[in-house]
Amino acid sequence: MRLSACVAIILCVVTGLTSVPLGAHSGPPFPIVSNQIVGPYTVSIWTDPDTTDDGSAGGRFWVTVHPADGKSLPAATSVMLLLEPADRAGAQGTAGAQPIDNDAARRFAALVMDHEGRFRVRVTIAGPLGSAFVDSDVDATYDQRPPPAMIAVYLLPFLLVGFLWVKLLWRRRRG
């Protein structure tokens, strides 16, 4: 085996062993309500509705609230999110949507979605301009990324074929 091939193999192995896993997610959030005017507000809701079995808040919601008249939203405005199963009986979840980067118009809340299926979403807005609410539905699904251990299992056949191929090349070179 030539020196350059050995160096290339060593570099590949070192790169593979020192790589850092990235924190990717299964897909971008999508809108379930877009620029709906309710009372004195214009509301949009985006969601990434991931179901979890471990009790973590995988159902993420981004809410934007702007006054319908185009002025700025008062800081005293509160946004609450209510989530309940639509396809069967279950517990309701509530959370206050917190401002993102101290911007009262952009809010974020995360809630537990404990099973796959349809959920009802209600966003309630209360503030100096008045009160309003928006209802919508969303389908929750499990995050589709495989666990890291399964990635190793999926790669195993390819690594074995590569090993056998290198072994065959090595044997041909010697003989």
HUBELCOR-V96078 format. One record per helix or strand of 3 or more residues. SS is the DSSP state (a for helix, b for strand). FROM is the first residue (numbers start at 0). TO is the last residue. If there is no record, write none. Layout:
BEGIN
SS:FROM:TO + SS:FROM:TO
END
This chain:
BEGIN
a:2:17 + b:29:37 + b:40:50 + b:58:66 + b:77:84 + b:92:95 + b:97:99 + b:102:110 + b:116:126 + b:129:141 + a:147:173
END
